[in-house]
Amino acid sequence: MRILISGGSGLIGTALRRHLTEAGHQVVQLVRSTPAPGQMGWDPAAGRLDDAVFSGIDAVVNLSGAGVGDRRWTPQRKSEILSSRVGATRLLAETMAGLDRPPAVFVSGSAVGFYGDRGDAVLTEADGPGPGDDFLVQVTTAWEEAAQPAMGGGVRTVLARTGIVLDATSGALGKMMLPFKLGIGGRLGGGGQWWSWISLSDEVRALTHLLASTLAGPVNLTAPNPVTNAEFTAAMGKAIHRPAVLPVPRVALDAVLGRELATALAFTSARVLPRRLLDDGFEFRHPYVAAGIAAALAGT
């Protein structure tokens, strides 16, 4: 397959490009800078995307979007998080919908933030969005709606709702590494909030699976065994042979991240299952969190 990827320089995009190339696919990366060989240029902020970009393209994977947790949520940052996802997705979807011969499949990024804070409830793709005053619910809802023109144009469109991707150098796991190595890691607050996670390896394998599948609509990309934060931190402490007994008070994270971002990253409870992915025959390499953390620490 000849696959076009936007947002291909991030954690997931970089790993996906490598995985697809090793599997024998031809990958074309959309970039905002001057294109190098194997790349094509676009400017989503200006609404610029040439139809010629899609010439010979069989599938599109959209991973565009500013980082959610890499800085405080000022009004300006929140606007950037929303617009970088919605604008890029809408531009891709509307352009594909207008083509005489569009790509066969569009896999567009989303996140389990769609479900919001739902306590102990078990969530699948059949469940609707979380509370409307939740910023990430607002973002993911708008993000998914922006992909709809592609579906209306006859492109099989998949909304990949990704959970916490385990990587030792970035994301939730990366941020927790230093305090755990110093022996001061532990559960966040009470630790009862559910974390829905996936190993980086399974994330890219699941995205690759979706390219060849017949699935359309929302698909949860999370391991089949979500864990509470207390279980996650215990598994992490065991993996790096450090104690995980000192709870991190909520007030400390609120002070560092700001209350809204701390709530979204650390205290929102979403117990999400990948029902459609499992029903479609996908097999996880890392179904349990201990294996997922071990793979992240090993870089595999």
N, C-alpha and C positions, 0 to 999 in steps of 0.2 A: 504493500500500500504506500501511497504518497500522502503524507500526513502533515498538515499545517498546524503549528502550535503557537499560540500567543501566551505571553507570560512564561516563556520557556527558560528564563534565566534564574528563576527562584528555586527553592528547595525541591519541590515536586517536579517542576518543569525540567530542571537539569537532570534529575534521575530518570524521568520519563524519556527524554530525548536519548539518553544513553541506552536505556532498555530497548527502545524501539529500534534504534540503529543496530544494536547487537542481534536483534531478532530478524534483521534483514529488510526492515522498512526504510523508505527514504523520508527523512524528516526535513521540513522547511520551517524555519523559525521566523515569526513576525517580530520586528524590532523597531523601536522608535528612533534609533541612531542610524548612521549611514550603514546600509546593509553590507555585510561581508559575504563571501561565497556560501551558499546554502541558506541565505537569509533573504527576507523581503521586507521592505519598509512600509510603515503606516504611521498615521498620527491620529489616534482615537480622540484626543482632546479637540482636535480641529475637524473631526469627522471625515478624515481623509483615508480612504482605502480603495485602491484600484481593483476593478474587477479582474484584471489580469493575474492578480495574486492567486486566484483560485484555479487557474488553468492547470488541468491535469491532477488536481487535488481530489483524493478519495474521501478524506475525513479531516475534520477540524477539531482540535482540542483547545479550549479556551480556559486559561488559568490566570488571566489578567486581574490585577487588583493590588492596591496598596496594602502593606502589612497591617494587620489588625492590632497586634499587640506589641509593636516595636517602639511605640512612643505614647505619651499621654493623649487622651481624647479631648483635645481642644475643639471648639466649634469648627475651626479650619481643617483639622485632621479628620474629623468625622465626615465633613463634606467631601474630602479627598477619598476616604475609604468608600463612600457610597458612589461618587461619580466615576471613580476609576473602574469600578465593576460594571455599573449600569451602562455607562457610555460605551465602553469597549464591547460589551456583550451585544448591545443593541446594534452597533455598527456592523459587527460581524453577521448577526442574524438577519438584519434588513438587507445587507448586500447579498448574502446567499439567497435570500428569498427572491431577489430580482434577477437571478442568473437563469439563463436558458438551461444550463446543465450544472446544477449545484452539486456540491459534495454529497455523498450518500448519508453521512452521519455527522452530527455536531454534538460533541461531548463538552458541556459547559459547566464550569465550576460552580459549586454552591457549598453550603456548610451546614452542619447539624445545629448551628445557631438558629436555623429556621424554626426549631421546636421550642426555643426559649427555655425558661426554668419550669420544669414539670415534675419536680420531686422524684418519687419512686416509680412513677408511671412508666410502663414499658412502651416504647415508641417505635413505630414502623412507618413506612412510606404512606400508609393509609391515614395517618394522623395529620391534622392541619397545623397551621403555624401557631406559635406561642403568642403571648400577650402583645398587643399592638404598640405598647409604650416601650418595648424592649428594642434598643437600637439595632442589635444584630438580627432580630426578627424583621425589622423594617428593611435592613440592607438585603438580606437573603431573599425576601419576598420580591423586592424590586428587581434584584439580580436575576431571579428565575423568570419573572415576567418579561424582562428584556430579551430573553432567548426565544420567546414565543413566535416571533415572525418567521424564524427558520422552520419551525414545525408547520406553520401555516403555508410555507412555501414547499412543503413536501420533503423536507429533510428530517430524517429520524433524529430526534433531539433528546439527549439524555441530560438530566440535571444531577450532577454528581455531588451529593451532600456529604462532604468529608468531615471526619471527626478530628481529634487531636492526633497529628502525625508525629510519630516518635522518631526523633533524631537527636543525637547526643550534642550537637553543636547549635541547635536552634529550637524555636518553639518552646512549649511547656517543659519538656524534658531538659532541653539545653539550659533554660533559665534556672532549673532546680539543681543542676550539677554542682555548682560551687558550694552552696550551703551544705549539701549532703557530704561533699568531700571534706568539708571542714567539721563535720560531725554535728551540725546544728540544723539539719533538715528534719522535717516532720510533716504531719498532716496540716492542711490549711483549714483553719477554723475547726469546726467539729469533725470534719472529714467525711461526713455522711453524703455529700453531694456526689452524684454519679458522673463519671468521666467516660465518654465514648471515644475510643482511641483506635488507631490502626498503625501498623508498622509501615515504614516508608516503602519497603519491598512489596508488601501487599497492596499499598496504595497504587503504585505504578502497574502492578500486575492486574489490579481491578480495572484501572483505566484502560489498559490494553484489552482486557476481556470485553469491556463495553464497546470497543470499536468493532469487534467481530460479532457481538451479540445481536439479538433482535429487540432488546429492551429499549423502551422509550419512557420519557417522564422522569420523575424523581427516583433515584437509587441511592440508598445509604451506603457510604464507603466507611464502614467502621468494623472492627473485629466483632465476632459474634458473642464475645464475653466482656461487656462493659464492667467496670469496677468502680467502687467508691474511691474517693480521694484517699481515704485512710488505707485502703487496700493497695492503691497505686504507690503511695509513698513507702509502705512496708516492703513492697516488691522491689522498689528502687534501692532502698537501704540495704536489702539483702544482696542485690546484684553487685553493689560496689563495696560491700562489706563495711558499711558504716551504720551507726544507730539511726533510727528514725522515730525518736521518742519525744522530741521537743515540738509541740504544736506551734504553728505560726499564727499569732492572733490576727483576726481580721483587720483590726485597726492599723497594724503594721503595713499590710498590703494596700489598704486604702491610702495611707500616707505616701507610699512609694508610687503607686500607679494612678491614684485617683479612684474614688469609690465606684464610678460607673464601669471603668475598665477592669478593676479588680473583681467586681461582681461577674462581669462577662467571662473573664479568663479563668477565674479560680472557684467561684461559688455558685455558678449556674449549674443546676442538676438536670442532665438529659441522659436518660437510659435508653440508648438508641440501638436497635437491632438491624442488621443488613438483610432483611427478609427476602427482598427481591433478588439480591445478588446470590444468596444461598439457593433459592429456588431455581435460579438459572444455571446452577451447577458449578459456581465458583468455589474453589477450595483454598482456604487460608493457610499460608505457611506458618503464621504466628497467631493462632486463635486465642492464646492466653497471654496475659500481660507480662508474665515473667519472661516468656520467649520473645515477646516484642521488645522489651527493654534490653535483653541480652543481644538481640540483633542490632539494635541501635548503638549500643556500646561497642559492638564489634565492627560497626560500619557496613553491615551486610543487609 
